């Protein structure tokens, strides 16, 4: 099976039903995507599949054939991802850090789809990502800051 991950094609010798998470981590050595609950409840394993956030712990590799997977390892290569990561740092979002790769991937997907989200849009897009440290207000602030930065850069 061939998978396109972060714009590179990888040949994978894995069962069709293997979750994308384990293909990334165990087969390809890409450990930025985290295992949290294994049941699609916490969002730590979030990656993008054709630009949409998905839970890689429950999505089989077969579902990714002929599609594009984007992981946290490639987020900084995107202008939106860079803005999100910078805003994360400036707003001191990370505490323990475990949920952060999933949070950042989800936030990047949100701004790619909706460049100027309101609070409700942010809450809805981020609701599947649990932060045990409770930095939800900082996450929302960082997303707004990144959106404003991207809008300002676009206008200028």
C-alpha positions as CSV (number, residue, x, y, z in Angstrom):
1,X,0.0,0.0,0.0
2,X,1.2,3.5,-0.8
3,X,0.3,6.4,1.5
4,X,1.0,10.1,0.9
5,X,2.1,11.6,4.2
6,X,3.3,15.2,4.4
7,X,3.5,15.3,0.6
8,X,5.8,12.2,0.4
9,X,4.7,8.8,-0.8
10,X,5.5,6.0,1.6
11,X,5.2,2.3,0.8
12,X,3.7,0.5,3.7
13,X,3.5,-3.2,4.4
14,X,0.7,-3.2,6.9
15,X,-2.7,-4.7,7.3
16,X,-5.6,-2.6,5.7
17,X,-7.2,-2.3,9.1
18,X,-4.2,-1.0,11.0
19,X,-5.0,2.4,12.4
20,X,-3.2,5.3,10.7
21,X,-1.7,6.2,14.2
22,X,0.2,3.0,14.4
23,X,1.3,3.1,10.8
24,X,2.7,6.6,11.5
25,X,4.3,5.8,14.8
26,X,5.4,2.2,14.7
27,X,6.0,1.5,11.0
28,X,7.2,5.0,9.8
29,X,8.7,6.3,13.1
30,X,6.8,9.5,13.0
31,X,6.1,10.0,16.7
32,X,4.7,13.5,16.7
33,X,1.1,12.2,16.6
34,X,0.2,10.9,20.0
35,X,-1.8,8.0,21.3
36,X,-4.3,9.1,23.9
37,X,-7.4,7.1,24.4
38,X,-7.5,4.8,21.4
39,X,-11.3,5.4,21.0
40,X,-11.5,8.7,19.2
41,X,-12.5,10.6,22.3
42,X,-9.5,12.8,23.2
43,X,-8.0,14.2,20.0
44,X,-4.4,13.6,20.8
45,X,-4.0,11.5,17.6
46,X,-5.5,14.1,15.3
47,X,-4.1,14.3,11.8
48,X,-5.5,15.8,8.6
49,X,-6.8,13.5,5.8
50,X,-7.3,15.6,2.7
51,X,-7.3,18.7,4.9
52,X,-9.9,17.5,7.3
53,X,-9.1,16.6,10.9
54,X,-9.5,12.9,11.7
55,X,-8.7,10.7,14.6
56,X,-5.9,8.5,13.5
57,X,-6.3,6.0,16.3
58,X,-9.5,4.6,14.8
59,X,-9.1,5.4,11.1
60,X,-7.6,2.4,9.1
61,X,-4.8,3.0,6.7
62,X,-7.0,1.6,3.9
63,X,-9.2,4.8,4.3
64,X,-6.1,6.9,3.5
65,X,-5.3,5.3,0.2
66,X,-5.3,7.9,-2.7
67,X,-5.6,10.6,-0.1
68,X,-3.2,13.0,1.6
69,X,-2.3,12.7,5.3
70,X,-0.8,15.8,7.1
71,X,0.8,15.3,10.5
72,X,2.2,17.6,13.1
73,X,5.6,17.1,11.5
74,X,4.5,19.1,8.4
75,X,2.4,21.8,10.0
76,X,5.2,24.3,10.3
77,X,5.6,24.1,6.5
78,X,2.2,25.7,6.1
79,X,1.7,29.4,6.6
80,X,-1.4,28.7,8.7
81,X,0.5,26.1,10.8
82,X,3.3,28.6,11.4
83,X,0.9,31.2,12.6
84,X,-0.8,28.7,14.9
85,X,2.5,27.5,16.4
86,X,3.7,31.0,16.9
87,X,0.5,32.1,18.6
88,X,0.6,28.9,20.7
89,X,4.0,30.0,22.1
90,X,3.1,33.6,22.5
91,X,-0.1,32.7,24.5
92,X,1.7,30.1,26.6
93,X,-0.8,27.4,25.5
94,X,1.2,24.3,26.2
95,X,1.4,23.0,29.8
96,X,2.1,19.3,29.9
97,X,2.1,19.3,26.1
98,X,0.6,15.9,25.4
99,X,-2.5,17.1,23.6
100,X,-0.7,19.8,21.6
101,X,0.0,18.0,18.3
102,X,-3.7,17.2,18.0
103,X,-4.7,20.6,19.1
104,X,-2.4,22.3,16.6
105,X,-3.5,20.1,13.7
106,X,-7.1,20.7,14.5
107,X,-6.6,24.5,14.8
108,X,-4.7,24.6,11.5
109,X,-7.5,22.7,9.8
110,X,-10.0,25.1,11.3
111,X,-8.2,28.2,10.0
112,X,-7.6,26.6,6.6
113,X,-11.4,26.1,6.3
114,X,-12.5,29.2,8.1
115,X,-9.9,32.0,8.2
116,X,-11.9,34.2,10.7
117,X,-13.7,31.9,13.1
118,X,-15.9,33.2,15.9
119,X,-15.9,31.7,19.4
120,X,-18.6,29.2,18.5
121,X,-16.7,28.1,15.4
122,X,-13.6,27.6,17.5
123,X,-15.4,25.8,20.3
124,X,-17.1,23.5,17.7
125,X,-13.9,22.7,15.8
126,X,-11.8,22.1,18.9
127,X,-14.4,20.3,21.0
128,X,-13.0,16.9,20.2
129,X,-9.6,17.8,21.6
130,X,-9.3,17.4,25.3
131,X,-6.7,19.4,27.3
132,X,-6.3,17.9,30.7
133,X,-4.4,21.1,31.8
134,X,-7.5,23.2,30.9
135,X,-5.9,25.7,28.6
136,X,-9.0,26.2,26.5
137,X,-9.1,30.0,26.9
138,X,-5.5,30.3,25.8
139,X,-6.2,27.9,22.9
140,X,-9.1,30.1,21.7
141,X,-7.0,33.2,22.1
142,X,-4.1,31.7,20.1
143,X,-6.4,30.7,17.3
144,X,-7.9,34.2,17.1
145,X,-4.4,35.7,17.2
146,X,-3.2,33.4,14.4
147,X,-6.3,34.3,12.4
148,X,-5.7,38.0,12.8
149,X,-2.0,37.6,11.9
150,X,-2.9,35.7,8.7
151,X,-5.5,38.3,7.8
152,X,-3.0,41.2,8.4
153,X,-0.3,39.4,6.4
154,X,-2.8,38.8,3.6
155,X,-3.8,42.4,3.4
156,X,-0.3,43.7,3.6
